[in-house]
Amino acid sequence: MKFLREIISFIIETKKWWLVPILTVLLIVGLLVLFADTAVAPFIYSLF
């Protein structure tokens, strides 16, 4: 959690708002990979 807090404070202090969409997409892809091996997988595949 400290890592996420540091990233958020870095974005706010340096005003690099273009990083927000990139990090959001990376987070979504990471969650899809994480849930690919669980019981949630059939629901994820039905979305696409």
C-alpha distance matrix in Angstrom:
0.0 3.8 5.3 5.2 6.3 8.7 10.0 10.8 12.4 14.3 15.6 16.8 18.3 20.1 20.9 20.4 20.2 21.6 18.2 17.0 19.3 18.7 14.9 15.9 18.5 16.4 13.9 17.0 18.7 15.9 16.0 19.8 19.8 17.6 20.0 23.1 23.8 23.4 25.8 24.3 25.8 29.2 27.8 25.8 28.9 31.0 29.1 30.4
3.8 0.0 3.8 5.5 5.0 6.2 8.7 9.9 10.5 12.1 14.3 15.3 16.2 18.0 19.5 19.2 19.7 21.3 18.0 17.3 20.2 19.4 15.9 17.5 20.2 18.0 16.1 19.5 21.0 18.3 19.0 22.7 22.5 20.6 23.3 26.2 27.0 26.8 29.4 27.8 29.1 32.6 31.2 29.0 32.1 34.3 32.2 33.2
5.3 3.8 0.0 3.8 5.4 5.1 6.3 8.7 10.0 10.5 12.5 14.4 15.3 16.4 17.9 16.9 17.6 18.7 15.1 15.0 17.6 16.3 12.9 15.0 17.4 15.0 13.6 17.3 18.4 15.8 17.1 20.6 20.3 18.9 21.8 24.4 25.4 25.8 28.5 26.8 27.7 31.2 30.0 27.4 30.2 32.6 30.5 31.1
5.2 5.5 3.8 0.0 3.8 5.4 5.1 6.2 8.6 9.8 10.7 12.4 14.2 15.4 16.1 15.2 15.2 16.4 13.0 12.1 14.8 14.1 10.5 12.1 14.9 13.1 11.3 14.8 16.5 14.4 15.3 18.9 19.2 17.9 20.4 23.2 24.7 24.7 27.1 25.0 26.0 29.3 27.7 25.2 28.2 30.2 27.9 28.7
6.3 5.0 5.4 3.8 0.0 3.8 5.5 5.2 6.1 8.5 10.0 10.6 12.1 14.1 15.0 15.1 15.3 17.3 14.4 13.4 16.6 16.5 13.2 14.6 17.8 16.4 14.7 18.0 20.1 18.1 18.8 22.4 22.9 21.5 23.8 26.7 28.2 27.9 30.2 28.1 29.3 32.5 30.7 28.4 31.4 33.3 30.8 31.8
8.7 6.2 5.1 5.4 3.8 0.0 3.8 5.5 5.1 6.0 8.6 9.9 10.3 11.9 13.6 13.5 14.6 16.4 13.4 13.5 16.9 16.2 13.3 15.6 18.4 16.7 15.8 19.4 20.9 19.1 20.4 23.8 23.9 22.9 25.6 28.2 29.7 29.9 32.5 30.4 31.3 34.6 32.9 30.3 33.1 35.2 32.7 33.3
10.0 8.7 6.3 5.1 5.5 3.8 0.0 3.8 5.5 5.0 6.2 8.7 9.9 10.6 11.7 10.7 11.5 12.9 9.7 9.9 13.2 12.4 9.7 12.2 15.0 13.5 13.0 16.6 18.0 16.7 18.2 21.4 21.7 21.2 23.9 26.2 28.1 28.5 31.0 28.7 29.2 32.4 30.8 27.9 30.5 32.6 29.9 30.3
10.8 9.9 8.7 6.2 5.2 5.5 3.8 0.0 3.8 5.4 5.2 6.3 8.6 10.1 10.3 10.1 10.1 12.4 9.9 9.0 12.6 12.9 10.3 11.9 15.3 14.7 13.6 16.8 19.0 18.0 18.9 22.1 23.0 22.4 24.6 27.2 29.3 29.3 31.4 28.8 29.7 32.6 30.6 27.9 30.8 32.5 29.6 30.3
12.4 10.5 10.0 8.6 6.1 5.1 5.5 3.8 0.0 3.8 5.5 5.1 5.9 8.4 9.5 10.5 11.4 14.2 12.1 11.9 15.7 16.0 13.7 15.6 18.9 18.2 17.3 20.6 22.6 21.5 22.6 25.8 26.6 25.9 28.2 30.8 32.7 32.7 34.9 32.4 33.4 36.4 34.3 31.7 34.6 36.3 33.3 34.0
14.3 12.1 10.5 9.8 8.5 6.0 5.0 5.4 3.8 0.0 3.8 5.5 5.3 5.9 7.9 8.1 10.0 12.2 10.2 11.1 14.8 14.5 12.8 15.4 18.2 17.3 17.2 20.6 22.1 21.2 22.9 25.9 26.3 26.1 28.7 30.9 33.0 33.4 35.8 33.3 33.8 36.9 35.0 32.1 34.7 36.6 33.6 33.9
15.6 14.3 12.5 10.7 10.0 8.6 6.2 5.2 5.5 3.8 0.0 3.8 5.7 5.5 5.5 5.2 6.3 8.9 7.3 7.9 11.7 12.0 10.8 13.0 15.9 15.7 15.8 18.8 20.6 20.3 21.8 24.5 25.4 25.5 27.8 29.9 32.3 32.7 34.9 32.1 32.5 35.3 33.3 30.3 32.8 34.4 31.3 31.5
16.8 15.3 14.4 12.4 10.6 9.9 8.7 6.3 5.1 5.5 3.8 0.0 3.8 5.7 5.1 7.2 7.7 11.1 10.5 10.3 14.0 15.1 13.9 15.4 18.6 18.8 18.5 21.2 23.4 23.1 24.2 27.1 28.3 28.1 30.1 32.5 34.9 34.9 36.9 34.0 34.8 37.5 35.2 32.4 35.1 36.5 33.3 33.8
18.3 16.2 15.3 14.2 12.1 10.3 9.9 8.6 5.9 5.3 5.7 3.8 0.0 3.8 5.6 8.2 10.1 13.2 12.6 13.3 17.0 17.6 16.5 18.5 21.5 21.3 21.3 24.3 26.2 25.7 27.0 29.9 30.8 30.6 32.9 35.3 37.5 37.7 39.9 37.2 37.8 40.7 38.5 35.7 38.3 39.8 36.7 37.1
20.1 18.0 16.4 15.4 14.1 11.9 10.6 10.1 8.4 5.9 5.5 5.7 3.8 0.0 3.8 5.5 8.6 11.0 10.8 12.4 15.8 16.0 15.6 18.0 20.5 20.4 21.0 23.9 25.5 25.3 27.1 29.6 30.4 30.7 33.1 35.1 37.5 38.0 40.3 37.5 37.8 40.6 38.6 35.5 37.8 39.5 36.3 36.3
20.9 19.5 17.9 16.1 15.0 13.6 11.7 10.3 9.5 7.9 5.5 5.1 5.6 3.8 0.0 3.8 5.6 8.6 9.4 10.4 13.6 14.6 14.6 16.4 19.0 19.5 20.2 22.6 24.4 24.7 26.2 28.6 29.8 30.2 32.3 34.3 36.9 37.4 39.4 36.3 36.6 39.2 36.9 33.9 36.2 37.6 34.2 34.3
20.4 19.2 16.9 15.2 15.1 13.5 10.7 10.1 10.5 8.1 5.2 7.2 8.2 5.5 3.8 0.0 3.8 5.5 6.0 8.1 10.9 11.3 11.8 14.0 16.1 16.5 17.7 20.1 21.5 22.0 23.8 26.0 27.0 27.7 29.9 31.6 34.4 35.1 37.2 34.2 34.2 36.7 34.7 31.5 33.5 35.1 31.8 31.5
20.2 19.7 17.6 15.2 15.3 14.6 11.5 10.1 11.4 10.0 6.3 7.7 10.1 8.6 5.6 3.8 0.0 3.8 5.3 5.6 8.2 9.8 10.5 11.7 14.0 15.2 16.1 18.0 19.8 20.7 22.1 24.1 25.6 26.4 28.2 29.9 32.9 33.3 35.2 32.0 32.0 34.3 32.1 29.0 31.1 32.4 28.9 28.9
21.6 21.3 18.7 16.4 17.3 16.4 12.9 12.4 14.2 12.2 8.9 11.1 13.2 11.0 8.6 5.5 3.8 0.0 3.8 5.5 6.5 7.3 9.3 10.8 12.1 13.4 15.1 16.7 18.0 19.3 21.1 22.6 23.9 25.3 27.1 28.4 31.5 32.3 34.2 31.0 30.7 32.9 30.8 27.5 29.3 30.7 27.3 26.8
18.2 18.0 15.1 13.0 14.4 13.4 9.7 9.9 12.1 10.2 7.3 10.5 12.6 10.8 9.4 6.0 5.3 3.8 0.0 3.8 5.8 5.3 6.1 8.6 10.2 10.6 12.2 14.4 15.5 16.3 18.3 20.1 21.2 22.2 24.3 25.8 28.7 29.6 31.7 28.7 28.4 30.9 29.1 25.8 27.7 29.4 26.2 25.8
17.0 17.3 15.0 12.1 13.4 13.5 9.9 9.0 11.9 11.1 7.9 10.3 13.3 12.4 10.4 8.1 5.6 5.5 3.8 0.0 3.9 5.5 5.3 6.1 8.7 10.0 10.5 12.3 14.4 15.2 16.5 18.5 20.1 20.8 22.5 24.3 27.3 27.7 29.5 26.4 26.4 28.8 26.7 23.6 25.8 27.2 23.9 24.0
19.3 20.2 17.6 14.8 16.6 16.9 13.2 12.6 15.7 14.8 11.7 14.0 17.0 15.8 13.6 10.9 8.2 6.5 5.8 3.9 0.0 3.8 5.5 5.0 6.2 8.6 9.8 10.6 12.3 14.1 15.4 16.6 18.5 19.8 21.2 22.5 25.8 26.4 28.1 24.8 24.4 26.5 24.4 21.2 23.0 24.4 21.0 20.7
18.7 19.4 16.3 14.1 16.5 16.2 12.4 12.9 16.0 14.5 12.0 15.1 17.6 16.0 14.6 11.3 9.8 7.3 5.3 5.5 3.8 0.0 3.8 5.4 5.3 6.3 8.6 10.1 10.8 12.3 14.4 15.6 16.7 18.3 20.2 21.2 24.4 25.4 27.5 24.5 23.8 26.2 24.5 21.1 22.7 24.6 21.5 20.8
14.9 15.9 12.9 10.5 13.2 13.3 9.7 10.3 13.7 12.8 10.8 13.9 16.5 15.6 14.6 11.8 10.5 9.3 6.1 5.3 5.5 3.8 0.0 3.8 5.5 5.0 6.0 8.6 9.9 10.3 12.2 14.2 15.2 16.1 18.2 19.8 22.6 23.4 25.6 22.8 22.5 25.3 23.6 20.3 22.4 24.4 21.5 21.3
15.9 17.5 15.0 12.1 14.6 15.6 12.2 11.9 15.6 15.4 13.0 15.4 18.5 18.0 16.4 14.0 11.7 10.8 8.6 6.1 5.0 5.4 3.8 0.0 3.8 5.4 5.1 6.3 8.7 9.8 10.6 12.5 14.4 15.2 16.6 18.3 21.4 21.8 23.5 20.4 20.3 22.8 20.7 17.6 19.9 21.5 18.4 18.6
18.5 20.2 17.4 14.9 17.8 18.4 15.0 15.3 18.9 18.2 15.9 18.6 21.5 20.5 19.0 16.1 14.0 12.1 10.2 8.7 6.2 5.3 5.5 3.8 0.0 3.8 5.4 5.1 6.2 8.5 9.9 10.6 12.4 14.1 15.4 16.5 19.8 20.7 22.5 19.3 18.6 20.9 19.2 15.7 17.5 19.4 16.4 16.0
16.4 18.0 15.0 13.1 16.4 16.7 13.5 14.7 18.2 17.3 15.7 18.8 21.3 20.4 19.5 16.5 15.2 13.4 10.6 10.0 8.6 6.3 5.0 5.4 3.8 0.0 3.8 5.5 5.2 6.0 8.6 9.9 10.6 12.1 14.2 15.3 18.2 19.4 21.8 19.1 18.3 21.2 20.0 16.4 18.2 20.6 18.1 17.7
13.9 16.1 13.6 11.3 14.7 15.8 13.0 13.6 17.3 17.2 15.8 18.5 21.3 21.0 20.2 17.7 16.1 15.1 12.2 10.5 9.8 8.6 6.0 5.1 5.4 3.8 0.0 3.8 5.5 5.0 6.2 8.7 9.9 10.4 12.2 14.1 16.9 17.4 19.6 16.9 16.8 19.8 18.3 15.1 17.6 19.8 17.3 17.7
17.0 19.5 17.3 14.8 18.0 19.4 16.6 16.8 20.6 20.6 18.8 21.2 24.3 23.9 22.6 20.1 18.0 16.7 14.4 12.3 10.6 10.1 8.6 6.3 5.1 5.5 3.8 0.0 3.8 5.4 5.1 6.3 8.7 9.8 10.6 12.2 15.4 15.8 17.5 14.4 14.1 16.7 15.0 11.7 14.1 16.1 13.6 13.9
18.7 21.0 18.4 16.5 20.1 20.9 18.0 19.0 22.6 22.1 20.6 23.4 26.2 25.5 24.4 21.5 19.8 18.0 15.5 14.4 12.3 10.8 9.9 8.7 6.2 5.2 5.5 3.8 0.0 3.8 5.4 5.1 6.3 8.6 10.0 10.5 13.8 15.1 17.3 14.6 13.3 16.1 15.2 11.6 13.2 15.9 13.8 13.4
15.9 18.3 15.8 14.4 18.1 19.1 16.7 18.0 21.5 21.2 20.3 23.1 25.7 25.3 24.7 22.0 20.7 19.3 16.3 15.2 14.1 12.3 10.3 9.8 8.5 6.0 5.0 5.4 3.8 0.0 3.8 5.4 5.2 6.1 8.7 9.9 12.4 13.7 16.4 14.2 13.5 16.8 16.2 12.9 15.0 17.9 16.2 16.2
16.0 19.0 17.1 15.3 18.8 20.4 18.2 18.9 22.6 22.9 21.8 24.2 27.0 27.1 26.2 23.8 22.1 21.1 18.3 16.5 15.4 14.4 12.2 10.6 9.9 8.6 6.2 5.1 5.4 3.8 0.0 3.8 5.4 4.9 6.1 8.4 11.0 11.3 13.5 11.0 11.0 14.3 13.3 10.4 13.1 15.7 14.2 15.0
19.8 22.7 20.6 18.9 22.4 23.8 21.4 22.1 25.8 25.9 24.5 27.1 29.9 29.6 28.6 26.0 24.1 22.6 20.1 18.5 16.6 15.6 14.2 12.5 10.6 9.9 8.7 6.3 5.1 5.4 3.8 0.0 3.8 5.4 5.2 6.0 9.4 10.2 12.2 9.6 8.4 11.5 10.9 7.6 9.7 12.6 11.4 11.7
19.8 22.5 20.3 19.2 22.9 23.9 21.7 23.0 26.6 26.3 25.4 28.3 30.8 30.4 29.8 27.0 25.6 23.9 21.2 20.1 18.5 16.7 15.2 14.4 12.4 10.6 9.9 8.7 6.3 5.2 5.4 3.8 0.0 3.8 5.5 5.1 7.8 9.8 12.7 11.1 9.5 12.9 13.3 10.3 11.6 15.0 14.4 14.2
17.6 20.6 18.9 17.9 21.5 22.9 21.2 22.4 25.9 26.1 25.5 28.1 30.6 30.7 30.2 27.7 26.4 25.3 22.2 20.8 19.8 18.3 16.1 15.2 14.1 12.1 10.4 9.8 8.6 6.1 4.9 5.4 3.8 0.0 3.8 5.6 6.9 7.9 11.1 9.9 9.5 13.3 13.5 11.2 13.3 16.4 16.0 16.6
20.0 23.3 21.8 20.4 23.8 25.6 23.9 24.6 28.2 28.7 27.8 30.1 32.9 33.1 32.3 29.9 28.2 27.1 24.3 22.5 21.2 20.2 18.2 16.6 15.4 14.2 12.2 10.6 10.0 8.7 6.1 5.2 5.5 3.8 0.0 3.8 5.5 5.3 7.8 6.1 6.1 9.8 10.0 8.2 10.6 13.4 13.4 14.5
23.1 26.2 24.4 23.2 26.7 28.2 26.2 27.2 30.8 30.9 29.9 32.5 35.3 35.1 34.3 31.6 29.9 28.4 25.8 24.3 22.5 21.2 19.8 18.3 16.5 15.3 14.1 12.2 10.5 9.9 8.4 6.0 5.1 5.6 3.8 0.0 3.8 5.7 8.2 7.2 5.0 8.6 9.9 7.9 8.8 12.2 12.9 13.2
23.8 27.0 25.4 24.7 28.2 29.7 28.1 29.3 32.7 33.0 32.3 34.9 37.5 37.5 36.9 34.4 32.9 31.5 28.7 27.3 25.8 24.4 22.6 21.4 19.8 18.2 16.9 15.4 13.8 12.4 11.0 9.4 7.8 6.9 5.5 3.8 0.0 3.8 7.0 7.9 6.5 9.8 11.8 10.8 11.7 14.8 16.0 16.5
23.4 26.8 25.8 24.7 27.9 29.9 28.5 29.3 32.7 33.4 32.7 34.9 37.7 38.0 37.4 35.1 33.3 32.3 29.6 27.7 26.4 25.4 23.4 21.8 20.7 19.4 17.4 15.8 15.1 13.7 11.3 10.2 9.8 7.9 5.3 5.7 3.8 0.0 3.8 5.3 5.8 8.9 10.3 10.3 11.9 14.3 15.6 17.0
25.8 29.4 28.5 27.1 30.2 32.5 31.0 31.4 34.9 35.8 34.9 36.9 39.9 40.3 39.4 37.2 35.2 34.2 31.7 29.5 28.1 27.5 25.6 23.5 22.5 21.8 19.6 17.5 17.3 16.4 13.5 12.2 12.7 11.1 7.8 8.2 7.0 3.8 0.0 3.8 5.4 7.0 8.3 9.7 11.3 12.8 14.6 16.5
24.3 27.8 26.8 25.0 28.1 30.4 28.7 28.8 32.4 33.3 32.1 34.0 37.2 37.5 36.3 34.2 32.0 31.0 28.7 26.4 24.8 24.5 22.8 20.4 19.3 19.1 16.9 14.4 14.6 14.2 11.0 9.6 11.1 9.9 6.1 7.2 7.9 5.3 3.8 0.0 3.8 5.8 5.5 6.5 8.9 10.3 11.4 13.6
25.8 29.1 27.7 26.0 29.3 31.3 29.2 29.7 33.4 33.8 32.5 34.8 37.8 37.8 36.6 34.2 32.0 30.7 28.4 26.4 24.4 23.8 22.5 20.3 18.6 18.3 16.8 14.1 13.3 13.5 11.0 8.4 9.5 9.5 6.1 5.0 6.5 5.8 5.4 3.8 0.0 3.8 5.4 5.1 6.2 8.6 10.1 11.4
29.2 32.6 31.2 29.3 32.5 34.6 32.4 32.6 36.4 36.9 35.3 37.5 40.7 40.6 39.2 36.7 34.3 32.9 30.9 28.8 26.5 26.2 25.3 22.8 20.9 21.2 19.8 16.7 16.1 16.8 14.3 11.5 12.9 13.3 9.8 8.6 9.8 8.9 7.0 5.8 3.8 0.0 3.8 5.5 5.2 6.2 8.9 10.4
27.8 31.2 30.0 27.7 30.7 32.9 30.8 30.6 34.3 35.0 33.3 35.2 38.5 38.6 36.9 34.7 32.1 30.8 29.1 26.7 24.4 24.5 23.6 20.7 19.2 20.0 18.3 15.0 15.2 16.2 13.3 10.9 13.3 13.5 10.0 9.9 11.8 10.3 8.3 5.5 5.4 3.8 0.0 3.8 5.5 5.2 6.7 9.4
25.8 29.0 27.4 25.2 28.4 30.3 27.9 27.9 31.7 32.1 30.3 32.4 35.7 35.5 33.9 31.5 29.0 27.5 25.8 23.6 21.2 21.1 20.3 17.6 15.7 16.4 15.1 11.7 11.6 12.9 10.4 7.6 10.3 11.2 8.2 7.9 10.8 10.3 9.7 6.5 5.1 5.5 3.8 0.0 3.8 5.4 5.4 7.2
28.9 32.1 30.2 28.2 31.4 33.1 30.5 30.8 34.6 34.7 32.8 35.1 38.3 37.8 36.2 33.5 31.1 29.3 27.7 25.8 23.0 22.7 22.4 19.9 17.5 18.2 17.6 14.1 13.2 15.0 13.1 9.7 11.6 13.3 10.6 8.8 11.7 11.9 11.3 8.9 6.2 5.2 5.5 3.8 0.0 3.8 5.4 5.5
31.0 34.3 32.6 30.2 33.3 35.2 32.6 32.5 36.3 36.6 34.4 36.5 39.8 39.5 37.6 35.1 32.4 30.7 29.4 27.2 24.4 24.6 24.4 21.5 19.4 20.6 19.8 16.1 15.9 17.9 15.7 12.6 15.0 16.4 13.4 12.2 14.8 14.3 12.8 10.3 8.6 6.2 5.2 5.4 3.8 0.0 3.8 5.4
29.1 32.2 30.5 27.9 30.8 32.7 29.9 29.6 33.3 33.6 31.3 33.3 36.7 36.3 34.2 31.8 28.9 27.3 26.2 23.9 21.0 21.5 21.5 18.4 16.4 18.1 17.3 13.6 13.8 16.2 14.2 11.4 14.4 16.0 13.4 12.9 16.0 15.6 14.6 11.4 10.1 8.9 6.7 5.4 5.4 3.8 0.0 3.8
30.4 33.2 31.1 28.7 31.8 33.3 30.3 30.3 34.0 33.9 31.5 33.8 37.1 36.3 34.3 31.5 28.9 26.8 25.8 24.0 20.7 20.8 21.3 18.6 16.0 17.7 17.7 13.9 13.4 16.2 15.0 11.7 14.2 16.6 14.5 13.2 16.5 17.0 16.5 13.6 11.4 10.4 9.4 7.2 5.5 5.4 3.8 0.0
